[in-house]
Amino acid sequence: MADDRGPNDGGVESGPAADSERDRWRATTRAKAISRSPERQDRFLTTSGVEIRDLYVPADLAGLDEDRDLGRPGEYPYTRGVQPTMYRGRLWTMRQYAGFSTAEDTNRRFRYLLEQGQTGLSVAFDLPTQMGYDSDAPQAEGEVGRVGVPISSLADMEVLLAGLPLGTVSTSMTINASAAVLLALYVAVAEKQGVARSQVSGTTQNDILKEYIARGTYIFPPRPSMRLVTDVFEFCSKELPRWNTISISGYHMREAGATAAQELAFTLADGIAYVEAALSRGLDIDAFADRLSFFFAAWSELFEEVAKFRAARRMWARIIKDRFGATNVRSMACRFHVQTAGSSLTAQSIDNNVVRTTVQALAAVLGGAQSLHTNSRDEALALPTAEAARLALRTQQILAYESGVTETPDPLAGSYYVESLTNGLEAAANDYLKEIEALGGTLAAIEAGYQQRQIQESAYQVQRAVENGTKVVVGVNRFRDENTSTPSLQKIDPEGERRQCERVERVRTDRDATAWVAAMDRLEECARGEENLLPPMVEAVKAYATVGEVCDRLRSVWGEHRELITV
């Protein structure tokens, strides 16, 4: 359903299928209405450039094959959902992303949110932890605990997870370059709590490719980084059967300015690259594919977002079955977490953010998300307060228990508009995938800067539209509030960094030096060879090796990635 202009034009749909009654309506009823009151603009487009027609009718779905393209909930191609009963049986996991100041402060926030009805944990790590530095490293000064929780050793992770039921609650960890180390720490804490590895459940984001595309928190060059990703796949397939080994993330690309079609295409392209890397390791597709998960953004254009989620499921099912030959139907199911759009939040009139987040969360639910984080109204100003996080959680709970949208799977299925949008987004995303394949695949496209350029151009166009007023942002470029007030904001304890650095120093002083040396030497030996790094990594963190020490040892073997700057 895409025209011949290609992915740079957003995969705009061709004209509508012929329908005599629509033609009659346009020539009579609609024409009279327009003569009295012209439409607001000449063309109506989604954020991905898919043209929105004046009327959708059955003819628009003339090529839709219900069995081939929709199926039933819980059945291939999963367009209508990955579970047969969807939310009639079990609601999505409600996660509120949290992490700040110290492990003690974050643990208190986790306990608070669980008391308020949150059903899963979601950990935000501070920038030094994401970049593989300890809290007392010179590079970490001033950043400890600012945008997440600092975790430098097993001692920190024990405090973070103290009193939390790791055998029954799932934990999502937003960590990428150092994901393997943080997973090793989580496994070590679970074992200390007496939780069997077979019972540990959660997700490591572990998506390094999007760091090179849109986010920048990488450590190692791409190829050893991909080795770490596949080491996690292999280790978890044998040791942690309930752990989602990766959350292939379009969210950060969307936050950087990608359209819905770009987010869909570039995320699935990364997924293809991860599957190819695992297969080249010798893993069987059905041994690991059912633990792959995805992470998408939800924006305010409700129907396009719902269509995006539905298209993602259908496209991924076909990719895994047709391209990679999976036979286990669970391998083909695209399960995903959704976060509402952080970059859509405004510092002006922050109460408006509650409305934005509600619409975005509704899109995630109507689109069939497996878990959801709703941003807090004050996040354009600071990390959320407990009260703001509670309100964001209540937004999910009202959708779950009061709105009625959970009562049947895929309630928008069969809508002429939504099904047409789903087809249009799939066509636009496939155009991008063809471009990536022509460039030699995902890694080659990243090295050529293809995805980065596409996202930058989309972001530029949106910013121009905001500045010239063609894109309305309520409270910013139209409908400004004259009198607004700033609420109390979350403040980071200035003494937290000092206490955190002291704990790191105590760990180094108190640990068994002999065990530490042996574990680190074994880790380096494996890094220089081809063995899976997770077993020696688990032993290293049990010997109280720090995150920075583990990453430094790997840096000494693999080096660091430096972005190529072109002029």
Buried (B, 14 or more C-beta within 10 A) or exposed (E): BBBEEBBBEBBBBEEBBEBEEBEEBBEEEBEEEEEEEEEEEEEEBBBBBBBBBEBBBEBBBEEBEEEEBBBBBBBBBBBBBBBEEBBEEEBBBBBBBBBBBBBBBBBBBBBBBBEBEBBBBBBBBBBBBBBBBBBBBEEBEEBBBBBBBBBBBBBBBBBBBBEBEBBEBBBBBBBBBBBBBBBBBBBBBBBBBEBEBEBBBBBBBBBBBBBBBBBEBBBBBBEBBBBBBBBBBBBBBEBBBEBBBBBBBBBBBBBBBBBBBBBBBBBBBBBBBBBBBBBEBEBEBBBBBBBBBBBBBBBBBBBBBBBBBBBBBBBBBBBBBEEBEBEBBEBBBBBBBBBBBBBBBBBBBBEBBBEBBBBBBBBBBBBBBBBBBBBBBBBBBBBBBBBBBBBBBBBBBEBBEEEEBBEEBBBBBEBBBBBBBBBBBBBBBBBBBEBBBEBEBBBBBBEEBBBBEBBBBBBEBBEEBBEEEEBEBBBBBEEEEEEEEEEEEBEBBEEBBEBBBEBBEEBBEEBEEEBBEBBBEBBBEBBEEEEBBBBBBBBBBBBBBBBBBBBBBBBEBBEEBEEEEEE
